[in-house]
Amino acid sequence: MTVRYEPDGAIVVVTIDRVDVANAVDRPTAEALAGAFRRFEADDDLAVAVLTGAGGKFCAGADLKAMSDRSAAHRVSRVEPDGDGPMGPSRMLTAKPVIAAVEGHAVAGGLELAAWCDLRVVAEDAVLGVFCRRWGIPLMDGGTIRLARLLGHSHALDLILTGRGVSGAEALRMGLANRLVPPGTALPEATALAREIAARPQAALREDRLSSYEQWSLGLPDALSGEYRHGMSALRAGELVGGLERYESGAWRGQAPDSR
């Protein structure tokens, strides 16, 4: 089993488990990853997923040995224009949040998987970079798009053109890391963050999240119209009533901001 799927309450941890190749992804692993996130999408009991790698390594990208082994055609990365991406779920827009827990290296296609996630909890000594630059391999799992949107074009080009790795404070400053944590704690910290998000009223959270993604391709009037549509969908879910009741009770006063 190259991908572990471990539900726990309202969250699920999806783990790439190919430690012997630094969790590099071949075609069967990409298919298993895509299948794991479709399973997450279909499960109404799950609210947030955490993507991580086994053995203190996030993902070294595509399995280059599989790509160069002509006798292992079934393991070569899928590069068709439609359907799943070479790394699996990179062309999906899930309806629910996904958080990356990054230890070790998240490079090449591994960086693209981390960028695909909504948030990245990154160990201080983790290394993120477009390492495939040194092998003449292009980014084909959304890296050129998501890095520019997440980091701004200047920071994205710094990574895309040089192929250098970044970590620690620089990764946080660039926007690659949303949370910087001590080595060895990325998964528990990401899991705690996932539980915090899962504990929020979900309808408005999910509609706001989707609106934020959909607006990228829209002009302002259409983007505002989309936000309205998503907002009305959230209101129809009926969570607002309970939220107003909690507000009027005053029980939230004095609580830490992250627990309201």
N, C-alpha and C positions, 0 to 999 in steps of 0.2 A: 504494500500500500504506500504510494508516494504522496498522498494527500490525506491528512487526518481531519475528520469533521467531528467536533466535540461540543454539542450543545450543553449549556449550563444555565438553566432558568431562561431569561429573556435574551441571552446572548449566545453566540456560537464562536468558537475559536477554530479557524481553518489554518492548518499547518502544512507547509511544504516540507516533506520529509525525505530528502535525498542527500543526507549529510556527506556521503562519500564524494559527491560532486558539488559541494557547497550549495546544495539546493537548486542547482541549475535545472531548467525546465525543458524536457523533451515533449514530443507530441502527446504521449499518453498522460503525462503529468498536466499539461495544458488542458487537455480534455477533462481530467479529473477536477482541476481547479474551476473550470467553467461550470461543470456539473454541481460542484459544491455550492457555488453562489446561486445557481438556479434553485437548488434545494432550499437555500436560505430564503430566497425570494418567495417561495411557495409556502413556507411555514409561517402561519399567522401567529404562532407563539413566540417567534423570534423577532427582536427589534433591532439589534445591532450585531454586526459581525466584526471579528478581529482577525486580520491576516498576519501570519508570522512564519518564521522558518525554524526548523529544528536545529539543535546543536549550537545555539548561539550565532547562527548565520541566517540572514534574511533570504537573500536570493542572489546568485551570481549571474543571472540572466539566462539566456537560452543555452542549452547543452551543446556546445560547439563540437564535442567529440561525436555526438550522435549525428550532427549535421555533416560531418566529414566522413562518416562511416557508410559507404554505399551499400553495405549488406544489411543496414538497419533502417531501411526506407520508412518503416512504420513509426520510427522515432523522430524523424526529421520534422522541424517546425512547419506548421501549416502557414502558408503565405497567400492564400486566396483572398480576393478583394471583399468577399461577402462572408458573413458568419463570424465565428470566433476569431480573435487575433492570434498571432503566433504564441503568445504567452497565456492564452486562454480567455479570461474574462475582460480583457482590456477594452473591448468595444461595447461592453454592457453598461447601461445606466440603471443601477438597481434603484428600487423605490425606497430602500432603507439604507442607513449609513454603514460604512465600512471603515475601520480604523486599522492602520498598519502599525505593528509593533516591530521596530527595526533594531536588531543587534547585528554586529559584524558588518558584512558588506551587503549593500543594496545597490547593485551596479548593473549597467546595461539594461536588459529587459527587467531585471529586478528593481531598478530605479523606476522604470515605467509602471510596474505593478504598484510600487509605493505611491507614485504620483496619481495612479488611478483611484486610490483610496481617498476618502474625504479628509481624514486627518492622519498625521504621522507622529507617533510617539517614538522618539529616537534616543538610543543610548549615546552618551557623550563621546564614546570612542568608536561609534559606528562610522562607516565610510560610505558615502553616496556619490555616484559619478557615472558618466557616460563612458565606461571603460571599453565598450565595443568600438570606440573611435580608433583604437590602436589596431583593430583587426579589419578595418574597412567595412564594418557591418552597420547598416543604417538603423535608426530608430523606427520601428514599425508597429508599436503598441501604444501610440498616442503620446510618446515622449516629447516630440517637437511642439505639440499643441499644449499639453498639460503643463509642461515646464514653463512655457512662455506665459500661460495664464496664471500659474501659481506664483512665479518668481518675478515676473516682468521680463521683457525681452532681453534686456542687457544681461541680467544674471543668467537667464536661460542660455544665451549664446556663449557666455563664459564657460559653461559646462559642456555645451554641445560642440563647440569648436576645439576646446583644449583637451577634453576627455579626462580632466583632472578630478581627483576625489576631494570632497569636502566633508568636514565633520564638526562636531561640537558647536561652539559659538557661531562659527561661520554658517553652518547649516541652519541654525536658528535664525540668524540675521537675514539670510536669503529667503527664508520662508519654506525651506525643505522640511524643517522640523517644526511642528506645532508645539510639542512638549519635548524638552531635553531632560533626560533622566540618567541617574547613575548606571554604569554598566551592569548588565544582568537583571535590570528591573523593567525593561521595556514592556514585556508581556504583562506582568501584574499591574503596571501603571496603565497600560492600554485597556486591560480588562476592567479596572476600576472606572476609567473614563467611559467605557462602553456601558457599564451598569448605571452610571449617572445619567447618560443620555437616554437609556432605555426606561429610566424611571420618570421621564418627562411625559406629559400628554403628547401622544404620538401624531395625531392627525395634523395639527398645525406645524409641528416640527418637520414632518415629511413633505407637506405641501410647500413650505418655505424653502426647503432644501431643493426640491425639484425646480421651483421657480428660479432659484439662483443659478442652476445649471442651464435651464432652457433659455435664459435671457441672453446668453453669449451670441447667439446667431440672429438676434432680433434688434430692430430699431427701438428707440425709447417708447413710442406709443404702443407697439405690439408687446414689448416687455411689460409695460404697466398693465396692459389688458390681460396678459398671462398671469401676472401676480394677482390681479383681481379674481380671475377664474380659480386659481389655486386657493386663495383666501376664502372664497365662497364655499369651495369644497370642504375646507377645514371647518367652517362654521356649521355646515350641514351635518358634520359628524357628531355634533352635540357636546363636545368637550368643554366649550366655553362656559356652559352653565356650572359645571363642577369647578372650573377655574375661578369664576366669580364668587362662588360660595366660599372657596378657600381664601380668597382675597378678603372678603367681608368678615370672615371669622377672625382675622388678625393673627392667626396662629403662626403665620410665616414671619412675623416681626421678630427680629433678634436672631434669626437663623443665619448661618453662613450663606453667602451668595450662591455657592455652588450646590446648596441643598434645598433651595426654594422651589 
